[in-house]
């Protein structure tokens, strides 16, 4: 049996094990994992190195402007950076503009990525408006390979609770998963106004402008709405223990809820805002 590429002697990491082996690749796919494979036209000496599947980053934002700020990376630079870090697939967020269809948002993001991405990619679809036409699109999106939507619960980009519940119900019927940016927008607005009125504009006050209470309340509310209509929700960038406790408790009750976090929330605390000034 011949291979286009053999990765030799690396420490292979699977979902359950770690062992030294050769990996044979044919036509861009892993074709064999064994102790000693025959020579190939191209070989990589991986002795002393870890060999594991490419990572999948399911939450990226590339080539988009929000609130007057544009992301540093587009699909070319962002996917190149991902590849250098061992990530071989990303899922970016296609943002529905006001008055735009969900399909139109997908097509716009496909145009941004086409011919520029260095790795595999897919899209979630951010829902900015919930109308009868929007809801009618969801089954078609799922059928064409876009089974993941996203909503914001903050005031600036939020769709409102009634629309959120309608979206959850339509998503359940279509078999779609709803990603949720869970923060209580009214709480955030109150905290921001209070801090600004007191002249507290230093970065050290940022954590106070987005308290854990606001995230936890919105997380519980999103879970309750999902339970009400039997939908599935995925809480994005969860950052506090209170929200995690809500997710854990809901899962024990049988609610179909998942959550992600980010490395910064695992490695840093609000005390970092105290560094470098008052």
C-alpha positions in Angstrom: 0.0 0.0 0.0 1.5 3.4 -1.0 0.9 6.8 0.5 1.4 10.3 -0.7 2.7 11.4 2.7 3.9 9.5 5.8 4.2 11.3 9.2 6.7 9.2 11.1 7.1 8.5 14.7 5.0 11.1 16.3 3.0 10.9 19.5 -0.5 10.4 18.0 -3.4 11.9 20.0 -6.9 10.5 19.6 -10.1 11.1 21.5 -9.1 8.4 24.0 -5.4 7.5 23.6 -1.9 8.6 23.1 0.7 6.4 21.3 3.6 6.5 18.9 2.9 5.6 15.3 3.2 6.5 11.7 0.4 8.1 9.8 -0.2 7.5 6.1 -2.0 10.1 4.0 -3.5 9.4 0.6 -5.4 12.0 -1.5 -5.5 14.4 1.4 -7.0 11.9 3.9 -5.6 9.8 6.7 -5.5 6.3 5.2 -3.5 4.4 7.8 -2.2 4.6 11.4 0.4 1.9 12.1 3.8 1.3 13.9 5.8 1.1 10.7 4.6 2.2 7.3 6.5 1.8 4.0 8.4 4.8 2.5 6.5 7.6 0.8 7.4 10.3 -1.7 7.1 12.8 1.1 7.8 12.2 4.7 7.7 14.3 7.9 9.8 13.3 10.9 7.5 13.9 13.8 9.6 12.1 16.5 9.2 14.0 19.8 6.2 15.9 18.4 2.4 15.6 19.1 0.3 14.6 16.1 -3.4 15.4 16.4 -6.4 16.3 14.2 -6.8 19.8 13.1 -8.7 22.0 15.5 -12.2 23.4 14.8 -12.9 26.9 15.9 -16.7 27.3 15.9 -16.7 31.0 16.9 -14.8 33.5 14.7 -15.5 37.0 13.4 -13.6 37.9 10.3 -14.0 40.9 7.9 -16.8 42.6 9.7 -17.4 46.0 11.2 -19.4 46.4 14.4 -20.1 49.7 16.1 -17.6 51.5 13.9 -14.8 49.0 14.7 -13.5 46.6 12.0 -12.0 43.3 12.8 -8.2 43.1 12.4 -8.4 40.0 10.2 -10.2 39.1 7.0 -10.6 35.6 5.7 -7.1 35.5 4.2 -5.1 36.6 7.2 -7.5 35.1 9.8 -7.5 31.6 8.3 -3.7 31.8 7.7 -3.3 32.5 11.4 -5.7 29.7 12.3 -3.7 27.2 10.1 -0.5 28.3 11.9 -2.1 27.5 15.2 -3.3 24.0 14.1 -6.9 25.0 13.4 -8.1 23.6 10.1 -11.8 24.5 10.2 -13.6 27.7 11.3 -17.2 28.7 11.6 -17.7 32.4 11.1 -20.8 34.5 11.8 -22.7 35.8 8.7 -24.5 38.9 10.0 -28.0 39.6 8.6 -28.2 43.3 7.9 -31.5 45.2 8.5 -33.9 44.5 5.6 -31.6 41.6 4.4 -32.7 38.0 4.1 -30.8 35.3 5.9 -29.9 33.8 2.6 -28.5 37.2 1.5 -26.3 37.3 4.6 -24.9 33.9 3.8 -24.2 34.8 0.2 -22.5 38.0 1.4 -20.2 36.1 3.7 -19.5 33.5 1.1 -18.3 36.3 -1.2 -15.9 37.5 1.5 -14.4 34.1 2.0 -14.3 32.8 -1.5 -10.8 32.5 -2.9 -9.3 33.9 0.3 -9.6 31.2 2.9 -6.7 28.9 3.5 -8.7 26.3 5.4 -12.2 24.9 5.6 -15.0 27.2 6.7 -18.7 27.3 7.4 -21.1 29.9 8.7 -23.6 30.5 11.5 -26.2 33.1 10.6 -26.8 36.1 13.0 -30.5 37.0 13.0 -31.1 40.7 13.3 -34.8 40.8 12.4 -37.5 38.3 13.1 -40.2 38.5 10.5 -42.5 35.9 9.0 -40.2 35.9 5.9 -37.1 35.4 8.1 -38.8 32.4 10.0 -39.8 30.9 6.7 -36.2 30.9 5.5 -34.9 28.7 8.4 -36.0 25.3 7.0 -34.3 26.2 3.7 -31.1 27.2 5.5 -31.0 24.0 7.4 -31.6 22.0 4.3 -28.7 23.7 2.5 -26.2 23.2 5.3 -26.6 26.1 7.6 -28.3 24.6 10.8 -27.0 27.2 13.2 -28.4 30.6 14.0 -27.4 33.3 16.5 -29.2 36.0 18.4 -28.1 38.8 20.8 -29.9 39.6 24.0 -28.2 43.0 24.4 -30.2 46.0 23.4 -28.0 47.3 20.6 -28.3 44.2 18.5 -31.0 42.3 20.2 -34.3 41.2 18.7 -36.5 41.3 21.8 -37.8 38.5 23.9 -41.1 37.8 22.0 -39.1 37.6 18.7 -36.6 35.4 20.4 -39.2 32.9 21.5 -40.7 32.8 18.0 -37.2 32.2 16.6 -36.6 29.4 19.0 -39.9 27.7 18.1 -39.2 28.0 14.4 -35.7 26.7 14.9 -37.0 23.7 16.8 -39.3 22.8 14.0 -36.6 23.1 11.4 -33.9 21.3 13.5 -31.7 24.3 13.9 -29.5 25.2 16.9 -29.7 28.8 18.3 -26.4 30.4 19.5 -27.2 33.0 22.2 -25.1 36.1 23.3 -26.6 36.1 26.8 -26.4 39.5 28.6 -29.2 41.6 30.1 -29.1 44.7 28.0 -31.0 46.9 30.4 -28.6 46.0 33.2 -25.6 46.8 31.0 -27.1 50.1 30.0 -27.8 51.0 33.7 -24.3 50.1 34.8 -22.7 52.1 31.9 -24.8 55.2 32.6 -24.0 55.1 36.3 -20.2 54.7 35.7 -20.1 57.5 33.1 -22.1 59.8 35.3 -19.5 59.2 38.1 -16.7 59.9 35.7 -15.4 56.4 35.9 -14.1 55.9 32.4 -10.8 54.1 33.1 -10.6 50.5 31.7 -10.5 49.2 35.3 -14.2 49.9 35.5 -15.0 47.8 32.4 -15.8 44.7 34.4 -18.3 46.7 36.5 -20.1 47.8 33.3 -20.8 44.1 32.5 -21.5 42.4 35.8 -21.8 38.6 36.1 -25.4 39.2 37.3 -26.4 40.5 33.8 -24.9 37.4 32.1 -26.4 35.0 34.5 -29.9 36.4 34.3 -29.9 36.4 30.5 -28.5 32.9 30.5 -31.3 31.6 32.7 -33.8 33.4 30.6 -32.5 32.0 27.4 -32.6 28.5 28.9 -36.2 29.0 30.2 -37.4 30.2 26.8 -35.7 27.1 25.2 -37.4 24.8 27.7 -40.7 26.5 27.1 -40.8 25.6 23.4 -38.5 22.5 23.4 -35.7 24.2 21.5 -31.9 23.7 21.6 -29.6 26.6 22.6 -25.9 27.1 22.7 -24.6 29.9 25.0 -21.6 31.6 23.5 -18.5 32.9 25.3 -19.8 32.1 28.8 -17.6 34.0 31.3 -18.9 33.6 34.8 -19.6 30.8 37.3 -23.2 31.9 37.8 -24.0 31.3 34.1 -22.2 28.0 34.1 -24.2 26.9 37.1 -27.4 27.8 35.2 -26.3 25.7 32.2 -25.3 22.7 34.4 -28.6 22.8 36.3 -30.6 23.0 33.1 -28.8 20.0 31.6 -29.6 18.0 34.7 -33.3 18.8 34.1 -33.0 17.6 30.5 -32.9 20.9 28.8 -30.9 20.7 25.6 -28.4 23.5 26.3 -24.7 23.7 25.6 -22.1 26.4 26.3 -18.6 27.5 25.2 -16.0 29.6 27.0 -12.8 31.4 25.9 -9.2 31.0 27.1 -9.2 34.5 28.6 -12.1 33.6 31.0 -10.1 30.6 32.2 -6.7 32.3 32.6 -7.6 35.9 33.7 -9.9 37.5 36.3 -11.2 41.0 36.8 -8.2 41.8 38.9 -6.3 42.2 35.6 -8.2 45.5 35.2 -6.5 46.8 38.3 -3.1 46.7 36.6 -1.6 49.9 35.3 -3.7 52.7 36.8 -6.8 53.9 38.5 
